[in-house]
Each structure stands twice: as C-alpha cells, then as structure tokens.
C-alpha cells in the first residue's frame, strides 16, 4: 500500500511540499498576554465562510425584482424547510462579521501590528473591512421591506454630499434619481458579484501577507521580555482557533434561533418616510454626526463637510503604517491616544443615535 501511494506523495511534495511544510511544521505563533486577540481574525474568516454558504442557499429562491423580492424572502421564511433559520444565520452572521472585523482591526491597531514589514497586511485588512461594510449596505435593501427601503434612501442621499462626483455616485448606485427597482437590481449585482470578486482577491492577498510576514509581538511585550516560547501553528494554534470558530457558531446559532431576523412589511415607494428611520449600527455614528452638523460650515454645506472629514479619516486610517514611523516612541503614543479617542467617539455617537 505505501508503494502505491508513493507517486501521489511525490507529486504532492513537488508542488505543495514547501508551502504546507512551512505552514504545518515551521510556522510559529507568538505567545504572550495578548495572544487572545490573535483569534479574532480566524473568527472573522469563519463568519465570512458562513455568509458565503448561507448566501448561496438563499440565492436558490431569491428573486431580485420589486414585485418578487419581498415575496421570495417571505417564501423562504415560511415555506422552505429551515429557510427562516438560513436567513437568520445570514443576517446575524453579517452583523457579527463586521463586529469581529472591527474588533480585529482595532486590536491590530493598538498592538502596533502594522509595523514594518507588515504594512501591506494592515492595508489589505482595512480594505477587507470596507468591503464588509459594502456587503452590509448592499444586502440591506435586498428583502425590499419598508425599513430597508427608506434606510437605503437615506444612505444613498449621503453620497450626493460628496463634492463634484456626488450626484454622479448617487445616480450610479440608484440607477436613477430615486430608489427604484433599478436600485434593487444594482445592489443585488454588487452584493453577489462585484463585492465577492473584490473580496476574494483582497482576502487571498491578506492571508498571503499574514502567512508570509507572520504575527507580530507588541512593542510593550518585546521591551518587557514577557514573550514565552512561541507555539506551533499546527496543531496548537489551529486547535485554539477552532475553539473560537465553535464559540462564534454557538453565538450565531443562538441569535438565529432565539431572535429570528424579522422581515417587516413590504416597501411602498409612495409612502412617507416613517419616523425613526436609521441605518444599521455600524453606520450609526456617521449618521448621527451628519445629523448634528449645521447647514453651513465655513463655505460648504454641513453634510459635504462631514462626508469629506469621514473620507479623509478613512484614508488616514489606511495609511497609518506609513504615518506612524516610530510606533515605540512618541508618535506611537500619539497614535494610541488617537485610537482611544476614535473608539470612544464611535461608541458614544452610536449610542446617541440608537437612543435618539
């Protein structure tokens, strides 16, 4: 029997031996007091796979047209066996995916894991986070219910505040001047084709960078000498990573089973905007900020000013590794303070928007 498998083993070794032997035999993971944060990346990846799997199942029944979208989702939830559970898993996984990605991003920031040579790991991770936000925004409209319709209307109106290209962006995303069936079709295309294609490319690069450059040790741990002997990626870290996946799956299953995602009522484009319409929680801090801005700031409109500030902030966030050239010195402390201020601002404005 071993002699029969020898050609297959040799064929495999010639093509993949170096990569997988490095991954299985040589790759090490730092072990210290902050190692727990390293598992958030794996949980985010797992939730993305859940999104892909449940999204494919929903595609078997979903119909992206104003006359059939709501009814097709209603059919999935009421007539398809366990359809309500699959939709609940997809909806809750989308929210948990953005939450774990956000926690992973901020933990990477505070642990200074963007230091050279891991600049591209940080940049690709930020791009992934923005793509996940795009998934959340584009998928929100697809059930074609009242809440999603008017929230999308408010969200796309924010695009018009972008100077110069704002009206063009509004028309492209809506497929016209108003939120119509063309908007639903375009959002469906973004959600199931364009965004998955971009995400696959960026995710492949991000995973390559993580494997190639490895995981960093925080500067404070390096200075204190508290780093213990690193653990092998396989099987030690991988088994611990799987425990994180099980925890994520348990939380996801509990939310989908005990708090099913509601469908609401079908959207009526001619109805007035209901009171209290607001975007999903991950856009709430921006929404609340724009609400508080005056009509005019300096020489431009308040909304335009807010959109410009958020755009500039996102750009600076991506460029952090190239701006913080001394993470262990004074600039590193300044960036840490800025990160704490950003977290406090996001949480405070989100809670304000939620309670308001």
C-alpha positions, 0 to 999 in steps of 0.5 A, a space after each residue: 500500500 505505501 508503494 502505491 501511494 508513493 507517486 501521489 506523495 511525490 507529486 504532492 511534495 513537488 508542488 505543495 511540499 514547501 508551502 504546507 511544510 512551512 505552514 504545518 511544521 515551521 510556522 510559529 505563533 507568538 505567545 504572550 498576554 495578548 495572544 487572545 486577540 490573535 483569534 479574532 481574525 480566524 473568527 472573522 474568516 469563519 463568519 465570512 465562510 458562513 455568509 458565503 454558504 448561507 448566501 448561496 442557499 438563499 440565492 436558490 429562491 431569491 428573486 431580485 425584482 420589486 414585485 418578487 423580492 419581498 415575496 421570495 424572502 417571505 417564501 423562504 421564511 415560511 415555506 422552505 424547510 429551515 429557510 427562516 433559520 438560513 436567513 437568520 444565520 445570514 443576517 446575524 452572521 453579517 452583523 457579527 462579521 463586521 463586529 469581529 472585523 472591527 474588533 480585529 482591526 482595532 486590536 491590530 491597531 493598538 498592538 502596533 501590528 502594522 509595523 514594518 514589514 507588515 504594512 501591506 497586511 494592515 492595508 489589505 485588512 482595512 480594505 477587507 473591512 470596507 468591503 464588509 461594510 459594502 456587503 452590509 449596505 448592499 444586502 440591506 435593501 435586498 428583502 425590499 421591506 419598508 425599513 430597508 427601503 427608506 434606510 437605503 434612501 437615506 444612505 444613498 442621499 449621503 453620497 450626493 454630499 460628496 463634492 463634484 462626483 456626488 450626484 454622479 455616485 448617487 445616480 450610479 448606485 440608484 440607477 436613477 434619481 430615486 430608489 427604484 427597482 433599478 436600485 434593487 437590481 444594482 445592489 443585488 449585482 454588487 452584493 453577489 458579484 462585484 463585492 465577492 470578486 473584490 473580496 476574494 482577491 483582497 482576502 487571498 492577498 491578506 492571508 498571503 501577507 499574514 502567512 508570509 510576514 507572520 504575527 507580530 509581538 507588541 512593542 510593550 511585550 518585546 521591551 518587557 521580555 514577557 514573550 514565552 516560547 512561541 507555539 506551533 501553528 499546527 496543531 496548537 494554534 489551529 486547535 485554539 482557533 477552532 475553539 473560537 470558530 465553535 464559540 462564534 457558531 454557538 453565538 450565531 446559532 443562538 441569535 438565529 434561533 432565539 431572535 429570528 431576523 424579522 422581515 417587516 412589511 413590504 416597501 411602498 415607494 409612495 409612502 412617507 418616510 416613517 419616523 425613526 428611520 436609521 441605518 444599521 449600527 455600524 453606520 450609526 455614528 456617521 449618521 448621527 454626526 451628519 445629523 448634528 452638523 449645521 447647514 453651513 460650515 465655513 463655505 460648504 454645506 454641513 453634510 459635504 463637510 462631514 462626508 469629506 472629514 469621514 473620507 479623509 479619516 478613512 484614508 488616514 486610517 489606511 495609511 497609518 503604517 506609513 504615518 506612524 514611523 516610530 510606533 515605540 516612541 512618541 508618535 506611537 503614543 500619539 497614535 494610541 491616544 488617537 485610537 482611544 479617542 476614535 473608539 470612544 467617539 464611535 461608541 458614544 455617537 452610536 449610542 446617541 443615535 440608537 437612543 435618539 
